[in-house]
Amino acid sequence: MTDHADQTLAERLAAVLSLQPDAIAVDYQGQSIRWVELARAAAEIEALLVEAGIERSAPVGWAARNRPAAVAGFIALVANGRMVVPLRPNYAVANFREDITAQRLKAVIGDSDDWAGEGVVDAARAAGSVGIEIAGPPFAVRFVAGLERPGPGPHREPSPDHVLERLTSGTTGAPKRIPVGQDVLIPSLRSGEQKRLGQAEEPLALKRSPALLFKPFSHAGGLFGLLLALYQARPIVLFEKFNVPEWVAAVRKYKPKSASLVPAMIRMLLDAEVDPADLSSLIAIRSGTAPLEPEVQDEFERRFGVAILIDYGAAEFIGGLAGWTIDDHRAFRDSKRGSVGRARRDVAIRTVDPESFAPTAAGVTGLVEIRSDRYGPDWIRTNDLAEIDADGFIFLRGRADDAINRGGFKVLPEEVAAVLRQHPKIGDAAVIGRPDPRLGQVPVAAIELPEGISVAPAPDELDAFLRRTLPAYMVPVDYRVVDALPRTISMKVSRPELKKLLGLQG
């Protein structure tokens, strides 16, 4: 049998699909889809791609919607060594059309709803894309009428060295597309399985505990979650989007030992007053993508008796870079509150001065740099700001590209927002820079009120609250109450949309 370290992703998927073909692979809205059904649909998709003359090196568009048909399409591409280019039908039909037009792909795979969108077929025809539709389950695969052969293009260049393209979260602008090769993905997937140094990778076998997948497949975290579940031979409970009752029902039914939630979802569970008995199978919740206030973590762990293990993955990379282990949680839970944990076993992390780029001492804020065999021999600089203490625990301080320069003083928006969230009459907050003719920029805070609070705290009260822990130059000049902070599909605050909401665009 091929050693795991030498397997390609295509070989790994073939091995997973053959383990127990008649076992349940995907549970979706009460429907159960077997591994053999996914394998058959994937084979039919590949047969149509071959019939249409789409060479293996050509990138293929994949409608990244959280549905079983998309899982089959993803398997078809990865299992046959084709590059997956996620497209965004779950944002809006306009985004899907724009993606098809901009990406100039020889083929696009989507489900019936994706192709039924206004103007989608016309956009594919104009781009010269073959169209493949997956209906069901039960699955039926066919060409989209009129899109059986590629048009003249021009099409994107072949990309034989890449497995997929990931999209950044879009919190600071339009999502960027970053190609990812097998040499990066396989070490990241192996790291996801092997949490402790020296721990052997388990023999390949179908897992009992399913992955609860609700993060959008168009988002890097959702895409990696899908790939990791398939790599681990783990059944999938699939949600089109997160909602508390369905998620709790799935935990109650399948009794997983661990699950993954972003901070906004953790707050939703607390607000919904879920019965702790419903989550009794859980030992740990993994969380990341956005800051989680220590007070929220404390309340969740106290109410449910479940450890929250924070993970860190920089926007420039796919796969986790740092995080908490359950052993670290037991030993350092109180003394390292607010940390995103320590570097993973195959990753080195340091901070450097933002101007000189010289390495900083322990406890000094700097730009995060990453080095790992996954990404090559060099240190790779990110836009994240952090402190790393003497024990290697990382404390994020926001992003350098979000920093507000107030008359020469640097204001880190996330530091201010984190303090605002501690006020009992504030549910959530975000801070953004507003142009100022004298100082260049000044901070403005947007705040959400918690349920049951209808009147916002007075600005003077908030000023005094912030000045207890922050210097005066970090205190916002204005507080704006919003019904809801605008969020990306991954539930991070969208800074471009927030600027529009506050009238600060441009």
N, C-alpha and C positions, 0 to 999 in steps of 0.2 A: 504493500500500500504506500502511496506517495506520502512523504513526510509533510506535515502541515506547513512547515517553513518554506518548502519548495513548491507548494501548490499555487497555481494561478487562481484567480477568483472564479474563472470559468470552471476549472476542475473542482473547486470547493463547492460551487453551487450544484454541479452535477452529482457530487457525492451526497449533498444534503437531500436533493430531490429523490434519490434512490433509497434513502434510509427506510422509511415506512410510507410508501406512496399513498396508501389509503387512510393515513392518519389526517386529522384536521390540521390544516396549515393556517387558515384565516377564518376568524369569526367576525362578521360584519352585519350589524343590524339584524341579528337573529339568523343570518344565513351562515352555513358552514361550508367552506371550500377546502377540498383535499389537496395534498401536494401533487397528486397525479393530475388533477384538473389544471393546476397552474402550469405543470410541465407540458401538458398537451397544448394549452393556449400559447405558451411560449414557442413551442415547436412550429405551430401554425403561423405565428407572426414571423419567425425567421424564414419559413418557406416563402412567404409573400415578399419579404425583403430580397431574397435571392431571385425570385421570379421577376421582380422589378429591376434587377440588375444593380442593386445597391451594394457596392463593395464594402468589405468589412472595415476598412479604414475611414469610411465616411461617417461623420458625426450624425446621430439620429435624434430628432426632437421627440421628447417624451412629455405628455401632458401630466404634470405632477399633481394629480388630485388624489386625495386619500381614499381610494376605492380599490377593491380587489382587481379590477381590470388593469389599473395602473401597476399593481404588484406584478401581475403576469407580464405586462409590457417591460417592466424593469428587468425581470428575470430573463426575458427573451434577449435583451440587449447585452446584459453583463455575461450571461452564460455563453454567448457566442462571440465574445471579444469585441463588441461594438461599443462606441462611446455614447454615453447617455447625456443629452443636453436637456435639462429640465426647462419646461415652458410653464406659464402661470395662468391656467384657466380658472383657478380658484380665486384670483384677485378680481378680475372682471373680464368680460369678453374682449373688451378693447385691449387689455394687456396681452391676452392670448394672441390676438391678431397682430399686435405690434411685435411680439416675440417671433412669430412665424416670419413676418416680413424682415425683421432685423437679422435673424440668425441664418437665413439663406440655406436651409437644410435640404438634402436630397430626399429625406423621408421624415414624416411626423406620425406618431402613434398617439391615439386618444380614444376615449370612449364615446358613446353615442351622444351624450350631452355636450361634450367638447366640440364635436363636429357640427352640432346643430346650432351653435352660436352664430349670430348674425355676422355675415361677411367672412367667416373663418375659412370656408372652402375656397372662396375667391382669393383670400390672402395666400393660401397654400398654392393655388394655381399660379398666381403671379410670381411666387417665389420659386416655382418649379419643383415643388415638393410632392413626392408620393404620399398619399394619405391611407393610413391603415386604421380601421375602426375595430375596437373590441367591445362587443355588447355583452351584457350579462354581469354576474353569473346566472344560469349556466352560460359559459363563454361561447361566443360565436365571433369568428375573426374574418374580416373581408376587406377588400379595397374600398375606399370611398369612391363613388361613381365619378368618373372623369379625372381621377388622380391615380391611375394605375401605373403610369410611367413618369420618370422625372422629366421636368421641362429643361429648357436651355440654361437656366440659372441667370447670372453666375452663382455658384454654390460655394459654401465654406470649404477651405482647404482640408484635405484628409488629416486625421489626427490619430495615427496608429498607436501612439505611446500613452494615450490617456484613456481612462476608464469612464470618467464622468466629469461633468462641469458643475461646480457648486455656486450657488448665489449667496452673496453676503446679505446681511439682514436688512439693509436699506434704512438704517436709523439716521444716517447723516446725509443721505442722497439716494439716487437710483441704485438698485442692487448691482454689484459688479460680478462678472462671471470669471471664475478661476478654474482652469483645467487641473485635474488631479490624476496622477498616474498610479499604477498598481504598486510601484515601489514605495509610495506614501501610504496608500490605503491599507495594504496588508499589515505593515507594522502597527498602524493605528488600530486596526481590528483586533490584532493579537494582544495589543496593550489593553483593549477593552475587556478581553477575556481574562488576562493574567494580571491580577491586581498587585501581587506581592512579588518582590524580587526573589528569583529562584523557584517560584511556583511553576510546576510543569503544566503545560496546556493539556486539558482533559481530552481523552479520546472522543472522536466525533460521535455524537449520539443525539437523538431527538430529545429536546428538553421538555420537561413537564410544565414548568412555569412559563406562561406566555409573556410576550412583550406587549404592553399597552401603548399603542402608537396613535397619537393624536396631533403631534407637531406636524405642521404642513410639510409635505414632501418637497415642496419648492424651497424650503428653508434648509440651510446646511445641517442643522440639528435633526430635523425630521428625516432628511435623506440619509444621514449617517445612522440614525436609529433603524431605518428599514434595512440598510445594508448589514448592520451589526446583527439584527435578528436573523436574517437569512444566513449569515456567516456562522452563527452559533447554532443553527438548526432549531430555532426557537419559534413556536407557534405565535401568531400575531392576533391580537384583538384590536381591530381597526376602527378608528373614529374619524369621521370627516372633520370634526372640530371638537374641542374640549367642552364638555358640560358636566357639572357636578353630579347630577343623579345617575347618568349613564356610567361615568367613571367609577363612582362608588359601587354601583351594581356589579360592574366587572370585577372589582377587587373582592367583593363579597362572594362572587361566583367562583373565581379562579384562584383566589387566595395566594397571590404572588408574595414573595418575601421582600421584593424591592420594586420600586417604580420611579419614574422620573416626572418632575413637575417644575415648571418655571415659577418664579416668585408670585406672579399675579394669580396663578392657580392655587398656590398655597393659601393666599389671602382669601380666595373664593371659598375654599373648603372651611376655613375658620368662620367666615361670615354665614355660611349655610348651616352651621351648627350640626354637622354630621355626627352621628352616633359613633363614638370611639370603637364600639364592638364591630362596626362594619369594616374597620381598617385593622383588625386585630392580627391578621396574617403578616402585616408589614413589619419588617425590622428596620428598613431604611428607605428614605426618599432621597433621590439624587436631584439636585437643583443647580441651575446655572442660567446663563444668557443675560441676566440682569441682577442688580444687587438685591439681596434679601436682608432686611433689617434684623439685627440680632433680637430685638424685642418680638418680632413676628416669629422668628425661629423658636425662641423660648416658649412662646404661647403654644405653638403647634406641638412641640416636643412634650410639653407638660400635659396638654389635653389628650394627645393620642398615644404617648409613650413610644413614638417612632423617631429615630435619629434622622436629622436632615444632614446630608453630606453634600457640601457645596463643591461644584466642579468649576474649572476654569478652562475655557478654550478661546484663544484670541481670534479675532475676525479674520486674520490672515491665514488661518490653518483649519484643517478639518480633523476632527478627533480631539479627545481631551488632552490637555497639557499638564494640568495639575488638579488636585482635588483632595478631599478628606477620605481617609479610610475609616472603617469602623473602629479599628484599634486607636487611631489618632483621636477620634471623637471621644472615646472613653478616657484617654489620657489628658487631652488638651481642650476639651469642650469649653470650659470656663475661661481658661487663661488665654485662649487665642480667638475669642469671639470676634466675628467680623472678617476672619480670614477666609480665603478661598482654598486653603489647604496647601500642600507641598507638591513640588514637581513630581510627575510620574517617573517611574524607574528608568525609562529610556529618554528622558528629557532633562536638559539643564536650563535653568532660568536665572537670569541676573537682571539688574537694573543699571542704567547708565545715565550720566548727566545729560539733560536735554540739549545743552549747548556744546559742551566739549566732547560728549559721548564717552567720557572716561567712566569706568565702573564705579558705582557708588558704594558707600559703606552700608552695613546692616542698619536698617531703620531709617534710611534716607530715601525720599521719594525720587524716582527716576523713571525713564522709559524702560519698558520691559523688552528684553532680548531673549530669544529662544535659540537653543542649539539641540539638534537631535539627528540621529542617523536617518530618521524618516525623511528629513528635508535637506540633507547634505552636511558637509563639514563645517560650514560657516555659521556665525551668529547672525540671526535674522531679527531685525528691529521691528517692533510693533508701534502702534500709537497709544497703547495702554500705559497708564502711569500707575506705579505701585511702589510699596515698601516691602522689603523682604527682611524678616528679623533673623536673629542669630540662629534660630532653630530651623530656618528654611521656610517658615510660613509666610504666605504672600497676602498682602493687604492692598486691594485695588483702590486707586484714588481717582478714577475717571480716565478720560482720554485726552491726550494732548491737543487733538484737533477740536475738542469742545471747550478748551480753556478760554476764559474771558480775560482780556487784558484791560484792567481798569486803571488807567493812568500809570501804567508800569507795574501794578500789582496783579499777580495772577490769581484768578478766582477759578476753582475747580467746581463746576456745576454740581457734580454728584455729591461732593462733601456738603454743600449747602442743602441740597435736597434731602440727604440722609438725616440731617438734623431736623429739618421741617417735618419729616414723617414721624418724628418722635412726639410732636405736639398732639395732645389728645383730641383736638378738634380738626385735625387734618388727616385725611385718608391716604392720599398720595400727593406727590409733588414732583415738579421738574423745573430746572432753572436754565435760562437761556440768555444770551447776550443781546442787548439792544444798543444800536449805534448812539454815541453821545458826542456832540461837537467839541466838548472840552476834554473828556477823559478817554475818548476812543470807543469804549464799550462800558456798559454798566449791566449788572445782573437784574433780571426780572424773573419772578417766580410765578408759575402756574400751579394752582392747587385744586385738588378734588376734596370735597367734604365727605366724611364718612356717613354711612347710613344713619339716619336719625338726627343729624346735625343740619340745620337749615341756614344758620347764620355763621359767616366766617369770622374768625378772630380778627380784631382790629389790627391795622398795620403796626401801631405802636406796640401792641402786645407781642406781635411776631418779631418785631425788631429786638425787643428786650429779651425774648426767648432765645433768639439766635446769638445775641451778644454774650450770653452766658458761656458759650463754648467757641465762638468764632470771632476773628478780628473784625473791626468795623467795616473794612473795605469789602468783606465778603457778604455783607448784609444786602439783600436786594433793595432796589429803589422803588419797586412796585410789586404788589401781590394781586394776581388776577385769578378769580375763581372761575373754573371751567366745569361744565357738566361731566366731562370725561376727557382725560388726556388722550390724544390721538396715538394709536399704537400700530406697529407693523404687524404682519401676520404672525410673527413669532412673539408678539405681545410686549416688545420693547417700545418705549416711547419714541415716536417718529419725530425727530427734530425738525425736518422740513415742514411737516404738517403742523407742528406746534407753532412754528414761525408764522405760518399762514393764519392759524387760529388767532394769534395775538397781534396780527397786523404788522409783522416784522420781516416779511419776506422781501428779498431784493437787497 
